[in-house]
Amino acid sequence: MGEIPLHASNRDRAWRGDRPRPGARVFVARAATLVWTLAVGAAQASGHLPGMPVPPRDFADYAACKAHLQDLHRTDLASATDTPEEIRPGVTRQMLVDTDGVVEAGPEQATYSSRVGAQIRSRDEERGYIQTNYSYNEKQYTCKGRTLTGTDGGGGYYLPGYEKIETKPTP
């Protein structure tokens, strides 16, 4: 075996395996893209993250899988509030659920997706406006036969909204 000089050229480094692998450049490019995406999202003051895949789960049969989707639907609907609830003076929260329920997508196929969100409204009497913030969580599940797949844990938030507090005219 030959000696490797201390002033090795790039060709020598490649032979020794010292130079960065092409995959490292791809990783750096993807990391830079992620940082840019997060920065742009922060500048826009709203954002969305996709859900993570859930491991496939097998049930006894399709009916049991579909029943699980119906349980998820009932749980989401139970979290909804009909009217805003005061959580501290001048601040209300209302839980909103957006879903089509369990949908039959074909023979022995059913889907369920939902968006459960919290709408927070804050009154600022000094400035004369109400600020509304909305953040949400999403899930999407599918039963194909007895197997359940899908995503959970996705969500995001919207840009805050402002509305002027209407003052009543004095007689």
C-alpha positions as a printed Julia matrix, in Angstrom:
171×3 Matrix{Float64}:
   0.0    0.0    0.0
   1.2    3.45  -0.87
   1.45   6.41   1.45
  -0.97   9.3    1.19
   0.82  12.66   1.14
  -0.18  15.39   3.66
  -0.96  17.76   0.78
  -3.44  15.39  -0.84
  -5.25  16.59  -3.93
  -9.0   16.36  -4.42
  -8.46  13.23  -6.48
  -6.58  11.68  -3.54
  -9.35  12.68  -1.11
 -11.92  11.08  -3.41
  -9.86   7.91  -3.41
  -9.79   8.0    0.41
 -13.47   8.91   0.68
 -12.87  12.29   2.41
 -14.93  14.47   0.13
 -18.61  15.16   0.87
 -21.02  12.63  -0.52
 -23.61  13.85  -3.08
 -26.33  12.96  -0.58
 -24.9   15.53   1.85
 -25.44  18.27  -0.74
 -29.03  17.13  -1.21
 -29.56  17.22   2.55
 -28.14  20.76   2.8
 -30.32  21.91  -0.11
 -33.42  20.41   1.51
 -32.55  21.96   4.87
 -32.1   25.37   3.21
 -35.47  24.96   1.49
 -37.12  24.1    4.81
 -35.59  27.17   6.5
 -36.76  29.37   3.63
 -40.28  27.88   3.77
 -40.53  28.45   7.52
 -39.27  32.02   7.16
 -41.8   32.79   4.44
 -44.56  31.19   6.53
 -43.58  33.32   9.51
 -43.61  36.45   7.35
 -47.12  35.64   6.21
 -48.17  34.9    9.81
 -50.09  31.76   8.89
 -49.08  28.23   8.11
 -49.89  24.57   7.74
 -48.05  21.38   8.6
 -49.13  18.08   7.08
 -50.08  15.19   9.32
 -47.83  12.27  10.05
 -48.72   8.82   8.69
 -50.24   6.5   11.25
 -49.11   2.88  11.26
 -51.62   0.61   9.5
 -54.02  -1.06  11.91
 -56.04  -4.21  11.21
 -59.51  -4.74  12.67
 -61.58  -7.92  12.79
 -63.42  -6.89   9.63
 -64.53  -3.87   7.57
 -67.5   -3.19   9.86
 -65.2   -2.88  12.89
 -62.87  -0.54  10.99
 -65.81   1.64   9.9
 -67.14   1.66  13.48
 -63.76   3.04  14.59
 -64.12   5.89  12.07
 -67.6    6.6   13.42
 -66.17   6.74  16.97
 -63.56   9.28  15.82
 -66.36  11.32  14.25
 -68.43  11.28  17.46
 -65.39  12.32  19.52
 -64.65  15.25  17.22
 -68.28  16.41  17.25
 -68.31  16.24  21.06
 -65.43  18.76  21.18
 -67.45  21.4   19.29
 -69.08  24.25  21.2
 -72.31  25.88  20.0
 -71.43  29.3   21.35
 -68.21  31.08  22.33
 -67.14  30.5   25.95
 -65.41  33.24  27.92
 -61.97  32.03  28.98
 -60.96  35.33  30.61
 -62.48  38.83  30.62
 -62.85  40.06  27.03
 -61.59  36.79  25.48
 -63.76  33.97  24.12
 -63.01  30.6   22.6
 -65.24  28.53  20.36
 -64.33  25.05  19.17
 -65.35  24.44  15.57
 -65.47  21.1   13.74
 -65.4   20.84   9.95
 -66.13  17.33   8.65
 -68.34  15.44   6.22
 -68.48  12.5    8.62
 -67.74   8.94   7.58
 -68.06   8.66   3.8
 -68.48   5.38   1.91
 -65.89   5.54  -0.86
 -66.61   2.18  -2.5
 -67.16  -1.45  -1.6
 -65.6   -2.0    1.82
 -63.97   1.44   1.7
 -64.74   4.37   3.98
 -62.98   7.65   4.72
 -63.08  10.13   7.55
 -61.42  13.52   7.67
 -61.87  16.39  10.08
 -60.53  19.79  11.0
 -61.04  20.72  14.65
 -60.17  24.33  15.37
 -60.18  26.86  18.16
 -61.39  30.36  17.34
 -60.15  32.87  19.91
 -61.68  36.37  19.92
 -60.14  39.16  22.02
 -61.8   42.56  22.56
 -59.5   45.58  22.78
 -61.73  48.45  23.88
 -58.85  50.98  23.92
 -58.02  50.42  20.26
 -61.62  49.73  19.27
 -61.28  46.34  17.61
 -61.79  42.61  18.08
 -58.92  40.33  17.08
 -59.8   36.8   15.9
 -57.23  33.99  15.82
 -57.88  30.5   14.49
 -55.72  27.38  14.78
 -56.69  23.84  13.88
 -55.75  20.15  13.9
 -56.48  17.79  11.02
 -56.8   14.05  10.55
 -57.6   11.82   7.59
 -58.3    8.11   7.85
 -59.27   5.42   5.37
 -60.62   1.91   5.87
 -59.9   -0.46   3.0
 -61.4   -3.71   4.04
 -60.3   -4.31   7.61
 -57.15  -2.13   7.39
 -57.06   1.43   8.71
 -54.48   3.9    7.32
 -54.2    7.66   7.33
 -52.56  10.74   8.76
 -52.98  12.54  12.06
 -51.41  15.51  13.79
 -51.51  17.93  10.88
 -52.72  21.43  11.4
 -52.01  25.08  11.25
 -53.25  28.57  11.87
 -54.6   31.53   9.94
 -53.55  35.15   9.8
 -55.31  37.08  12.61
 -58.44  38.97  11.61
 -59.58  42.33  12.96
 -62.98  43.93  13.09
 -64.01  47.3   14.41
 -66.08  47.35  17.58
 -69.4   48.87  16.68
 -70.35  51.66  19.03
 -73.96  52.44  19.71
 -74.99  55.98  18.9
 -76.0   58.04  21.9
 -79.54  59.52  21.76
